[in-house]
Amino acid sequence: MQTDLFKEQVAVITGAGQGIGFEIARQLCLQGASVVLNDVDAIRAEKAAAQINREDGVCIAIAGDAGDRDTIGNLIRSAVDHFGKLTIAIANAGTTAYGDFFAFTENSFRELVRLNLSGGFFLTQAAARQMKLQQSGGSVLLMSSVTGHQAHKNLAAYGMTKAALEMLARSLVIELSPYQISINAIAPGATQTERTMSDPEYNTTWSNITPMGKPATVNDIAQAALFLVSPGSKHITGQTLIVDGGWTSVSPSPFDE
């Protein structure tokens, strides 16, 4: 549904060529925002932006590695150059790294931290600097995970990075609130995306162990994200919203199925 809720808002979203990030970008555009859509895959980014523009959205694609500070700087400059300002930044890009704790390598660890943590930290820093300069406030959203709240087999390193992002959101309340910049996080649970649906057992497994009876859709996560960057949440900051159909309340392991 098209509305003007985000009219005159300008957003940067990393990792938005598909999945949750794409749906957040799409929904923001449908509700009046102008969006700089990032993905590491240039073709995927262009196709995603083109699809949104066909739906009468305003979206430009900027390819690049969201864990790289040059890419981050380019995203912020592109928002300002094309749309005159930046009001929303969403650090959605990330990688999932399954691995036995006893065998997890240093290279795997460094790459995980580089994208999941450095990418989120420095996108927040660059976006907040621009918002501070503008003197008109803004919103930052970090993408966490239920694995930052509950132990999950072979995801110790990944869960650690997600928990750290939630602590970043809490910590930055001190630095960002004086400039009317809110910062929050979302912790999705099992979600149907292009990646997860490549597993034929995924939907059945998570439907069986999720109290609401099914995994989330990308739209479920996108609607929660839009709330946290909307005018309706302007007095909410430093918080994490879990969107998991109740899974963290009971936490059965998919490996027990």
N, C-alpha and C positions, 0 to 999 in steps of 0.2 A: 504494500500500500504506500502510495506516494504522499508525503506530507512536507511541511516546511519547518519541522522541528529543528533541523540542523542548517537552516538557511544562513548563509554568510559564514559558516564554519569551514575551516580548512584542516584536513587531516593527513597525516603520514602514517602508513601502515606497512610494516615489514612482513615478509613471508606471506604475501597475500595473493599469490598466483592461483591458489586453489584452497579447498578446505575451509577451515574456520576463518582464516584471514580474508579470503575472497568474499565470504558471505558478510563479514563485518563491513568491508569496503562497499559491497553492493548495497547493503541496507543503509549505510550512511549516505550514499549518493541518492538513493531513492527518497531520502528524507531531507534532501536539499544541500548536503555538504559537497565540497569539492575535495577530491582525494588524490594524493600521490601514492600510487600502488607500487610496492617493491616486491621483487622476487629475484632469487639468484639466477633463475632461468629466464633469459631475455624473451624467448618466444612465448613462454607461458605467461610472463608478465604482460606482454602486448596483447595476447589473446584475451586475458582476463579484463584488461582495461577496455578493449574493444567491445566485449560483451556488455559491460556496464554502460558504456556510451550508447550502445544500441537500445538500451532501456531508458534513454534520455538522462543518464547520469553525466556527471562531469568528472572525468578520471584520466590521469596520465600515468604511464608506466615508466618506472625507473629501475632498470636491472642492476643487480650488484649484490655482493656478499654483505648481509646485514650485520655481520660480526666485524666488518672492516670500518675503521673510523673515516676513511675517505668516502666510502659509500654513504655512511651516515651523514656526513657533512653535505654531500651532494643532494640527499633527500630533503634536508632542511632548506638549502638554497633553492631547490626546485619549487618547493611549496611557496616560498616568498616571491621568487621570480615570476611564477605563473599566476599566483592567486593573491599576492600582496601581503600574506601573513601566514601564521601557523597557530592554530588553536587547540588541536588534538594530536597526540602522538600515541601510537599503539605498537608496542614491541611484541609482535606476534611470532616473528621468526624464531625457530629453535630446532634442535635435533634431538631425537630419542636414541639413547645408546644403551642397548641391552648388553649385559656382560657379567660373567662370574666375577665377583669381587676379588677372589684370589688370583685371577688371571688378567684383570683389567690393566691395560697398558698405559704408560705415561702419555703416549701420543694420542690415544683415544680420549684420555682425561683432558688433556690440554685443548683439543678441538671442541669437546663438549662445553668446557668452561668459556672458551673464546666466543662461541656463538650465543649460548644461552645466557651467560652472565655478562661478558664484556659488551655484547651487542645490546642487551637491555640497559645496562648502566650508561653506556655512552650515547645511545639514542636519547635516553632521558636527559642526560646532561646537555646535549646539543639542543634539544627541543626546549628545555627549561630556560636556557640562555636566551633563545629567541623570544620566548613568551615574556621573560623578564624585561627584555629590551622593549617590547611592545607596550608593556604596562597595562595590559588588559586581561590578564589571567589566562587560564587554559586548563586542559586535562591531559593527564598521562595515564595510560593503562598498560600493565605488564601481564603477560600470559604465564600463569603458573600451571599447576597440575595437582590432582588429588594425591599424586605420589610424593608431593611435598608435605602431606599430612599423614599418610599411612604407608607403612612398609610394603614394598612390592618386590617380589623375587627378581633378582638380576637387574634392578633399577636403582641401586644405591647411589651411584654417581649422578644419575639423572635427577632423582628425587632431591638430592642435595642442592642441585642448581635451582630447582624450582622453589624450594623452601627459602633459599637465599634471596630470590626475587621478591618474595613476600616480605622479608625483613627489610629489603631496600625500600619498598613502598612505605613501610612503617617509619623507617628512619628519616626518609626525605620529607615527611610532614614538617619537620623542624625547619628545613631549608626552604621549602617551596610555599608553605602557607602564607608567609608575609607578602608574596606576590600573587596571591589568589590563584595559585596553581594547585589543583588536586592531583593526587596520585593514588591509584588503587590497583588491585590485581584480581584476576579471575582464575579459578582453579577448576578447569573442566575435568569431568570424569570420562568414562568411555564415550566416544563420539563417533558417529558414522561419517567417515570422510572417504575420499578416493583411496587413501592409503589403507585405512583399517578394513574397508569393505573388500579389499583384495583377498582377505582371509575369509574363506567360506564359513568358518565356524564362529566368526567374531560376533555377529548379531545374536545368534542363539546362545552363545556362552554368556554374554553380558546381559541379555534379557533375563536369563535364569537367575542371575545374582544381583540384579539391580532392583531395589524395592518398588520403583515405579514401573517395572516390567519391561523396560527397553533402554538401550543406550540413547544418549542425546543426539539430536540432529545438529548440523552446523547452525541452523537458524536459532535453536535453543540457546546456543552459546553467544551468537551474535546479538540477540535481543538483550541478554544480560550485559554484554559489553556496551551496547548503545545506552543502556540506562546509566552506567557508571561514567560515561562521558557527556551526558545530557544535562540540561539545566535542572532537571528534576533531582539530581544527586549532588548539587553544588556544595552541600554541607557534609558530604561523605568524603573522607580522605584517610589514607593509611590502612584501608581495609582490604580483605580478601573475600570475594564471593565464590563459594563452592557451588558448582552446577553439575550435579552428578546423579540426579534421580534418587538420592538417599544412600548411595553406596558407602560413603565414608561413615555413616551411622552404624553400619553392620560389618562392612569390610570383608566379605568373603573373597577368597582368592580365586581367580579364574583357573588357577592350576589345580584346584581341588575338584573341578568339574569333571 
